[in-house]
Amino acid sequence: MDPISDMIISIKHGGLARKESVIIPYSKLKFAIAGALLKVGFVKEVSKKSKKSKAFLEIGIAYDAENKPKVHDIKRISKPSRRMYSGTRELRPVRQGYGVKLLSTPKGILSDREAKKENVGGEVLLMVW
């Protein structure tokens, strides 16, 4: 029922299955989230593909030097049943700085570090580590 949860679980399970990339249905929000994950380094590449009248998002899974996926776990924070918001003062490091939170802000989808730098808060979408 939640397309963002489906997307992040596909990324996590694709890494655990040692896949090169995962393909998910396209939406602007998913594309923005994947772009933010690309910027932080948790995914390798993001591209939009079209087949007939359907659009898809191809997300390349990033691996470290030991061939382990960079995405160890993903947790959805703000759900359709319960929205969670955070100001800049409430943003704390995830897993002592090894993880990142993604926020939906008035300036777009930003990581917690970028949101603190821009001094904006918003809806906490997910945590990745």
C-alpha positions in Angstrom: 0.0 0.0 0.0 2.9 2.3 0.6 5.0 2.8 -2.6 8.0 4.4 -0.8 8.2 1.4 1.5 8.1 -1.0 -1.5 10.9 1.0 -3.1 13.3 1.0 -0.1 12.6 -2.7 0.6 13.4 -3.5 -3.0 16.7 -1.7 -2.7 17.6 -3.5 0.5 16.6 -7.0 -0.8 18.3 -6.3 -4.1 21.6 -5.7 -2.3 21.1 -8.9 -0.1 20.5 -10.9 -3.3 23.7 -9.4 -4.9 21.8 -7.9 -7.8 23.4 -5.2 -10.0 20.2 -3.1 -10.0 16.5 -3.1 -9.2 13.6 -1.9 -11.3 10.6 -0.2 -9.7 7.6 1.8 -11.0 8.5 5.5 -11.6 7.2 8.5 -9.6 8.7 11.9 -9.0 8.9 11.3 -5.3 10.7 8.0 -5.8 13.1 9.6 -8.3 13.9 12.4 -5.8 14.5 9.8 -3.0 16.8 7.8 -5.2 18.6 10.9 -6.2 19.2 11.8 -2.6 20.5 8.2 -1.9 22.8 8.6 -4.9 24.1 11.9 -3.5 24.9 10.3 -0.2 26.5 7.2 -1.8 24.1 4.4 -0.9 23.2 3.7 -4.5 25.4 3.7 -7.6 23.2 5.1 -10.3 19.6 6.2 -11.0 18.0 6.3 -14.4 14.4 6.6 -15.7 13.4 4.1 -18.4 10.3 3.9 -20.5 8.7 0.8 -22.0 5.6 1.5 -24.1 3.4 3.8 -21.9 4.9 2.8 -18.5 7.9 4.5 -16.9 10.3 2.6 -14.6 13.2 3.6 -12.3 16.4 1.6 -12.5 18.5 1.9 -9.4 22.0 0.5 -9.3 23.0 -1.1 -6.0 26.3 0.1 -4.5 28.7 -2.3 -2.9 31.8 -1.7 -0.8 35.3 -3.1 -1.2 34.3 -6.4 0.4 31.4 -6.8 -2.0 28.8 -6.2 0.7 25.9 -3.8 0.0 26.3 -0.3 1.3 22.7 -0.4 2.5 22.7 -2.6 5.6 19.2 -1.6 6.6 16.5 0.9 5.8 13.7 1.9 8.2 10.6 3.8 7.1 9.9 6.5 9.7 7.0 8.6 8.5 4.2 6.2 7.4 0.8 6.9 5.8 -0.8 6.0 9.1 1.6 8.2 11.2 3.5 11.2 9.9 6.7 12.2 11.7 8.1 15.7 11.4 11.4 17.1 12.7 12.9 20.5 13.0 16.6 21.2 12.5 17.2 21.2 16.3 15.8 17.7 16.6 18.0 16.1 13.9 20.5 13.8 15.5 23.2 11.6 13.8 22.0 8.2 12.6 24.2 5.3 13.8 26.9 7.7 15.1 27.2 9.3 11.7 27.4 6.2 9.6 23.7 6.5 8.5 21.5 9.2 7.1 17.9 10.4 7.4 16.1 11.6 4.4 13.6 14.5 4.9 11.0 16.0 2.7 11.5 19.7 3.0 10.3 22.8 1.2 13.6 22.7 -0.6 13.1 19.1 -1.8 14.3 15.8 -0.5 17.4 16.4 1.6 19.6 14.3 3.8 19.8 15.3 7.5 23.2 16.9 7.0 22.0 19.0 4.1 18.8 20.0 5.9 20.8 21.2 8.9 23.1 23.2 6.6 20.0 24.7 4.8 18.4 25.2 8.2 15.1 23.6 7.2 13.1 20.8 8.8 10.4 18.6 7.4 8.8 15.2 7.3 11.3 12.4 8.1 10.8 9.9 5.4 13.4 7.2 6.2 16.7 6.2 7.8 19.4 4.4 5.9 22.6 2.8 7.4 
